Amino acid sequence: MTNHSIIDTKDVQALFRGIGLHWPKGRFFFCRYEDDAAGRKLLKRLGPLTSFHALKQKPNVVVNAAFNHAGLDMLKLDNDILNSLPDDFTDGMRRRADINGDTGESDPALWDDIWKEDIVHLWVGVYATDEIHLNAWCDDFTSWVEAADGASIVGQQDVSRIVSDKDVPVYIDDPGSQPQHPVLLEHFGFRDGMGNPAIKGLIEKHLDGAGALDPEGNWSALATGEFLLGHVDGHGEMPVAPLPEAFAYNGSFLVLRKLAQDVDLFRGYLTEQAGKLGDNADDIAARMVGRRRDGTPLIKGKNDYDFTYAGDPEGRVCPMGAHLRRANPRDSFGAQFGSALVDRHRILRRAITYGELVPHGKTQEEVNGKAGQGLIFLVLNASISRQFEFVQQQWINYGNDFDQGNDSDPITGLQNGDGQMVIPGDGDRQTMICDELKQFVSCRGGDYFFLPGINAFKALASESKGWRR
Amino acid sequence: MPLVPIRFAGKAIPMTVITPVRRWMRLPTRVILFIFQHLPLGVVQQLAFIHFARWILIRGDRLPRLDPDQPQEDWPYDIYAFTTNFNGPWDQYIDAFGRIKAVSKGLNMLWYTSAGFPGPWPMRLFKRYIHYFEVPVDLYYNAYPGATVRDIDGALKLQAPLQDFLTQTEDEMDDAEFAAHFKAFADKAAPMLGKTGSEPERSSLKHRARPREFSQ
């Protein structure tokens, strides 16, 4: 049907495909190298990385890697390459805190120590089919790094997939909201990982509800260049990318954010609101998210993926301020535009959770102790400022495009203490306003990374002087 | 009345673009402007983040003077001024110009006579052109710095239901009756209840107007 030959999937890192339930366990290493020679040795040890193509053979261990700006700088790359990197990436996430709304509880001063300064150089994401394979790979790697001169692991993070289970209740006060079938969950007990874009030539299996929507209501895959550098983007142009072309080709920019989720606070807040508003807490939570716990959208569509918002311009079915609608508004701005005003701001989410699921009736302290639980938010996009930062700033932390004024996203938005979420009534159900929203999700650190293509990674690991100053 | 430098102003952002029009294009430009003034521009009105947009042609030999004593200048081209206000980032605004076909067709016609206009597509050239001819705005008056067009629109829509509710509940009534009126009003008002006002100290909107993508 489709000709895939344009994109060499053996050159694209596996993270693009989405490392799914087949690899439920993972560990992220944050590495540092003291000079370029040590850095190259580390890269050589890591290679070859797992490619998009190789994921089909279902390897036991998947390894991906990405550099932040300090990491590329330490490799002593040519100044022309470093200067061609976009401003957002060069700044890094800490210096862009004002744009992303990382203030208050997400303030960089409160981040994990490794993110407070330019300590991290390289992200290494390891995913495995089980604990045994994961430990085997990681033990090998850590002992190699310990012996290596000038390279070190400055931080690591265990991650895992959570699947819902009838015996682990995640509801607050309505047992009926518990997902009936096993689905991938995040810690607030909602199905996760559903709203990802269809990308031309790369991920085209499900177009309906995932791609771009034209005014006639037809779905098509988004342009490859919105996510993968070196390919034509949604404006029919080559995306702005670092030079030379071979350096950026089949690469992308990776946003990594450690988002801590305060499950106790979330459940406590909703219980309180439920008492005040005369509804059950799980229903209010679902309206904040835009989906039920098992992933069913509030808006009736053809299936859990294929639905549109234009028929609900006042948000009486799915509130305008719901997380789902803010993160991907689809045709919210008018059916006559389709998703034309949204397509340039789509992001490819590859998030994975950390910590154990907190069951109903237990506190997060009992389950996860001080380490807490949350999400390692991974986003791939061709332009951090146009895609991730735009969504974060304009749609998550601000509500103007949705007629919500200053109101921010009730789940992940920045809260100032007087935040509200309006849930318009539909005639039967009365209008509800959740007031004094709390900071349920706060950022604990992270950075902007450059995820090179497999060949570019090889070239960076090689002793060839072509790209070095 | 707040008269503030734009860097510190509220939620609206002004944009002025002045492009040169060659003299032999004066008549066609006037024809185009005439057509646009007499056409319903429904699409532009649907783009809720545009406050207003205006194109004016000023003859190069009739430039306004501050004083009759000031010598009349005679420029080799006419001046075509575009002024607009918008909410949100520069990139989002300009992108919408190019991405909505009906708007981009209109823009192509409006700027058709401007020297060197590359057309609205590809966007990179269009953005470069707009950015190049954009004039810095030093002073800007904003009557409602804490509100966007959508906020004001919502407030105006709220006016009628609010008046109705106040009239209905003027007389003494029992709690149940008042509750029924109040609930009905709340349902009507719900889509217009987003908080407005100047951005709080802890806000992520401080940097919204810079054309980042373009600057690279």
Contacts between the chains, C-beta under 8 A, distances in Angstrom:
chain1	res1	chain2	res2	distance
A	86	B	216	5.2
A	87	B	212	6.7
A	87	B	215	7.1
A	87	B	216	6.6
A	88	B	212	7.0
A	98	B	204	6.7
A	98	B	206	5.5
A	98	B	207	6.2
A	99	B	204	6.2
A	99	B	206	7.8
A	99	B	207	5.1
A	100	B	204	6.4
A	101	B	202	7.9
A	101	B	203	7.5
A	101	B	204	3.4
A	103	B	202	4.7
A	103	B	204	7.8
A	104	B	202	5.7
A	235	B	98	7.4
A	235	B	121	7.9
A	235	B	122	6.3
A	235	B	123	4.6
A	235	B	124	7.3
A	236	B	121	7.5
A	236	B	122	6.1
A	237	B	122	5.5
A	237	B	123	7.0
A	237	B	124	5.6
A	240	B	213	6.8
A	240	B	216	4.9
A	314	B	190	7.5
A	314	B	191	4.1
A	315	B	191	6.3
A	316	B	190	7.8
A	316	B	191	7.9
A	320	B	191	7.2
A	321	B	194	7.8
A	334	B	46	6.0
A	336	B	46	7.0
A	337	B	46	8.0
A	337	B	100	6.0
A	340	B	99	4.5
A	340	B	100	6.1
A	341	B	92	8.0
A	341	B	95	7.6
A	341	B	96	5.8
A	341	B	99	6.4
A	341	B	100	7.6
A	343	B	99	7.8
A	344	B	95	5.9
A	344	B	99	7.5
A	383	B	213	6.2
A	385	B	212	4.4
A	385	B	213	6.3
A	386	B	91	6.6
A	386	B	212	7.5
A	386	B	213	5.2
A	390	B	89	7.1
A	390	B	91	7.9
A	390	B	92	7.2
A	392	B	204	7.4
A	393	B	204	5.0
A	393	B	205	6.8
A	393	B	207	7.9
A	393	B	208	6.7
A	394	B	88	6.3
A	394	B	89	6.9
A	394	B	92	7.2
A	394	B	208	7.3
A	397	B	203	7.7
A	397	B	204	4.4
A	397	B	205	7.7
A	398	B	204	7.1
A	398	B	205	6.0
A	399	B	194	5.4
A	400	B	11	7.4
A	400	B	49	7.6
A	400	B	87	5.8
A	400	B	88	6.8
A	400	B	148	5.1
A	400	B	150	5.7
A	400	B	151	7.5
A	401	B	49	7.4
A	401	B	88	7.1
A	402	B	194	7.9
A	403	B	150	5.3
A	403	B	154	5.9
A	403	B	191	6.4
A	403	B	192	7.2
A	403	B	194	6.0
A	404	B	194	3.9
A	405	B	148	7.8
A	405	B	150	7.9
A	405	B	151	5.6
A	405	B	154	7.7
A	405	B	194	2.9
A	405	B	195	4.7
A	405	B	196	4.7
A	406	B	194	6.9
A	406	B	195	4.5
A	406	B	196	6.6
A	406	B	197	6.7
A	406	B	199	6.8
A	406	B	200	7.5
A	406	B	203	8.0
A	407	B	194	5.1
A	407	B	195	5.6
A	414	B	202	6.8
A	414	B	203	7.8
A	414	B	204	6.1
A	416	B	200	4.9
A	416	B	202	5.5
A	416	B	203	8.0
A	418	B	195	7.8
A	420	B	193	8.0
A	420	B	195	6.6
A	422	B	190	5.7
A	422	B	191	7.8
A	422	B	193	4.8
A	422	B	194	7.0
A	423	B	190	7.7
A	424	B	187	6.8
A	424	B	190	3.4
A	424	B	191	5.6
A	425	B	183	7.6
A	425	B	186	6.9
A	425	B	187	4.3
A	425	B	190	6.3
A	427	B	187	7.0
A	430	B	183	5.4
A	430	B	186	7.0
A	430	B	187	7.0
A	431	B	183	7.4
A	431	B	186	4.3
A	431	B	187	5.2
A	431	B	189	7.8
A	431	B	190	4.4
A	433	B	193	7.1
